[in-house]
């Protein structure tokens, strides 16, 4: 059974997908054990995921290998909370600027 952490906001429906956390390439955040990560976890538990993470392929010949470009803390928290899937915007290989959230407002 899929347990999906869905985002409350979806400003780019054409890029929106839900991906299995186990299929994403990401590293543990540097902030594990800090109060900022604990506060983020509490916020996600209370309010849910506000914005999707951003994933993209770093290899033109491997579009199926998706790296977390923005949101590895949220992915880590989702996994810790038992979610199997997470909301994400898929940024194509060629679009390296999409992860700049300032363009989303």
C-alpha positions in Angstrom: 0.0 0.0 0.0 1.3 3.4 -0.9 1.5 6.1 1.7 1.9 9.3 -0.2 3.1 12.7 1.3 1.2 15.0 -1.0 1.9 18.7 -1.3 -0.7 21.3 -0.5 0.5 23.6 -3.3 0.8 22.7 -6.9 1.8 25.7 -9.0 3.1 23.6 -11.9 0.6 20.8 -12.6 2.3 19.9 -15.9 5.5 19.0 -13.9 3.8 17.4 -11.0 4.3 13.7 -10.2 4.3 11.4 -7.2 7.5 9.2 -6.9 8.4 6.3 -4.8 11.0 7.5 -2.3 13.0 4.3 -2.8 13.5 5.2 -6.5 15.0 8.6 -5.9 18.7 9.4 -5.5 19.4 11.6 -2.5 21.7 11.9 0.4 21.0 12.3 4.1 20.7 16.0 5.0 23.6 17.6 6.9 21.0 18.8 9.5 20.1 15.4 11.0 19.8 15.8 14.7 19.5 19.6 14.6 16.6 21.7 15.9 15.9 23.0 12.4 15.2 19.5 11.0 13.2 18.6 14.1 11.1 21.8 13.6 10.6 21.0 9.9 9.5 17.5 10.9 7.0 18.9 13.4 5.7 21.3 10.7 5.2 18.6 8.2 3.4 16.5 10.7 1.1 19.4 11.6 0.6 21.1 8.2 1.7 18.5 5.7 4.0 19.2 2.8 3.6 22.7 1.5 5.5 22.5 -1.9 6.6 19.4 -3.8 10.3 18.6 -3.9 12.1 19.0 -7.2 13.7 16.1 -9.0 15.7 15.9 -12.2 17.9 13.6 -14.2 21.6 14.5 -14.1 22.3 12.2 -17.0 20.8 12.9 -20.4 20.9 9.2 -21.4 19.2 8.1 -18.1 16.0 10.2 -17.7 14.6 7.5 -15.4 17.4 8.1 -12.7 16.0 11.0 -10.7 18.1 13.0 -8.3 16.5 15.2 -5.6 17.5 18.7 -6.6 15.5 20.5 -3.9 14.0 18.9 -0.8 16.3 16.2 0.5 15.3 17.2 4.1 11.7 16.7 3.2 12.5 13.3 1.6 14.4 12.2 4.7 11.5 13.3 7.0 8.9 11.6 4.8 10.9 8.4 4.9 11.3 8.7 8.7 7.5 9.2 9.0 6.8 6.0 7.0 5.8 7.6 3.7 6.6 5.5 0.6 5.9 8.2 -2.0 6.3 12.0 -2.2 5.0 14.8 -4.4 7.6 16.2 -6.8 8.1 18.5 -9.7 10.0 16.9 -12.4 12.6 19.2 -14.0 13.9 18.0 -17.3 17.6 17.5 -17.8 18.0 20.7 -19.8 16.1 22.9 -17.3 18.8 23.5 -14.7 17.1 26.7 -13.3 13.7 25.2 -12.3 14.8 24.5 -8.7 15.1 28.3 -8.0 11.9 28.7 -5.9 12.0 32.5 -6.3 10.5 32.0 -9.7 7.5 30.2 -8.2 6.0 33.2 -6.4 
